Structures are given as C-alpha cells and as structure tokens.
Amino acid sequence: MEFIRNAWYVAGWSSEIDQELRRFTILDDHIVLYRRQDGSVVGLEDRCPHRLLPLSKGKRIGDNIQCGYHGLTFDCSGKCVRVPGQNNLPASAYVDAYPIVERHNIVWIWMGDTEKADPSEIFDMPEFTDPAWEAHQGDALHLKSNYLNVAENLVDPAHVSFVHPTTLGNSASENVPVHVSTEGETIVAWRWIRDAEPIGFFKKFGDFKGNVDRWHYYYLHMPCTAVIDFGSAPTADAIAEEERNKGVRIFALHFMTPVTGGHTIDRWMHLRNTALGDEDAAANMDAMFRIAFAEDKAILEAVQQEEERPAKRRPLRIAIDKGPMVYRKRINELLERERIHDVASDPSPAFVYHD
C-alpha cells in the first residue's frame, strides 16, 4: 500500500515517549524514538546500516545510540560518529533522521522529504489554549484496518444512527439529510437533528430534561486528522448553527497513524466546554467513547477482512458517500504528485507558455 509521505503524522502522545529507546512503526517504516537529555524528541531509522540490527535494541551513550551488535554509534542527526576498531567513518554509515515537533503534548513526525517539513502546517485548534476549553487525551486505538477506511468513517455522520445507537446516535437521525462541502481544503459533512430525544452521551453529561437540538460536524483534514464537533442544546433555546458554544459542545479529535496497509492507530482525545477541571467527567467521557469506538473497530475490521477477499462485483456507492469519495480522490492526487519529480516549474527558455 502506498502512503503519502510529505505530511505530518502523530508519532505518539508525549506520554508514550521517554528516554528509553522505543520502536514505532509508521507508514511501514520502523523508527526509534527517544528523548534527549534536554527532553526534546529524536526520531531515527531503526536499522543499523552495518548488519541491520534495530538500533532500538542498542543502548544510549549520552544522546547518541550505540548499536548492540558491533558498536557503531549514531548521533541525533543520524550521522555515524564511531566505528570501533577503525578511525575512518564510511559515508554510507548513517541512518535517516526524521523532523519532530512536539506541541500540546502530541509528538508529530514528518515522514517525507526533510526540506519540505514546515511546522506551520501541523494541525492546530485555538481551543487547545483557550481557558474556556478543557483538553483531555484518550487512548491509542489499534485497528486491523487500512487508514483510508478509518478516515472515511470519520467523515460519515450517517453511520452514527446504526453503529452507535446507545452512545453517539439514535433513531431520530436516520433520515435526516447530511450536508457535505468539499470546496475547501477540509472535507466537511454535517447535520442537525432538531427537537429530538438526547443521545446517550448527552443524557449522561448534558443533564437535559427534555428534547434537544443536536449537531454533528465532521471535518477531515488531509491526510489523516479528523475532528468531530458534536453537541446539544435545549430545543427551547432555538440556537443557530453559529451559536453552538451556547450548548454543551465537544470536539472529538482523531489522529490516524498508518502503521502498515492493514493496521492503523487512532489516537483520540477530546476538547470540551463543560465540566472544566473535572477529572471524573473526563474519565466518564472516556468510558463512553471507548464503547463507541469499540463499535467502530468491529465494523472497520470486518470490512477490512471482506476487502481482502476476492470481489464478486463492483463496489456500490450511495448518496451519503460523497465525502469519502472526494477523500479518496484527493489521496490519489497527493500520491500521484509524490510519484513524480516535477522539474518543469522553472521551464527552459526554449519554451514559451501562453496559458
């Protein structure tokens, strides 16, 4: 399976990475991640170029890594700084080093061309630093599914009524139309369910006594980040779409890390405008999310198994598939762009363009 390499991916929560040498697999590449003595994170190719032993099986010498087989030692840039028994250091004695940025207790890694790594392109939201919002990290959910199916599930409000009937949805939304916008860089799908019974999640956390107006906005950022803005407000309040902060509002964030073609890690967390500073509320929300995401896991892994079997007919697409179809198209366009080395951006004077 091909992956988009010129993109920032979540390597892990900050809490997953310490001064120990740990192997992580991202886009089918093995990477050793660890913290320098100053606390910053290093990411190196996890394979010694000599006899291919993973460097994660070696040991640290200060901030450097010594291979556990023959002692070749590499610094944080991937350069070999010692070969025991000889003074010359071969030019081929190096490992790849990956750009790393740590922000909001999340460690991001750039898997492509180093010179194209721009930290300003890393996903961010103002709510991370807004005192009116609480950020809480959840789990790292391992899915035996390719990342494309996981991402499509996260830009699909229609599945909620059927997959999550006791947590994030109910039958009131089954026939409510889904709106989709694909004009901007972010694919958006959304719908409002007006004057309906609260879903299980907000029965527990919203303390709503009667019917509510509730919403789901799904934002899919290329290639692997999804934000689900969902919430509820009493129907009597009649809030407008741009007044969602007046209700109980949650952002569920999903950072998908493709491990291999059939394995994805979904690191999920939430931002909330309610129960600020309440760790019990956060733990209870996590419990509800775990139930819902386990339901997604069962669906996605079953789909993956069927996709790996011989197909009997062409895939069927229905009206709700607009967002996922545009997502697949954009992924293919990005992959095609990376397959080609474009040297025509500064054309020869022999060619004169009139368009």
Secondary structure, DSSP 8 states (H G I E B T S, - for coil): -----SSEEEEEEGGG--SS-EEEEETTEEEEEEE-TTS-EEEEESS-TTT---GGGSEEETTEEE-TTT--EE-TTSBEEEBTTBS---TT-B--B--EEEETTEEEEE-S-GGG--GGGS---GGGS-TTSEEEEEEEEEESS-HHHHHHHTT-GGGHHHH-TTTT--GGGTTS--EEE-SSSSEEEEEEEEEE---HHHHHHS---S-EEEEEEEEEETTTEEEEEEEEEEGGG---GGGGGGSEEEEEEEEEEEEETTEEEEEEEEEESSSTT-HHHHHHHHHHHHHHHHHHHHHHHHHHHHHTS--SS-----GGGHHHHHHHHHHHHHHHHHHS----SS--TT-----
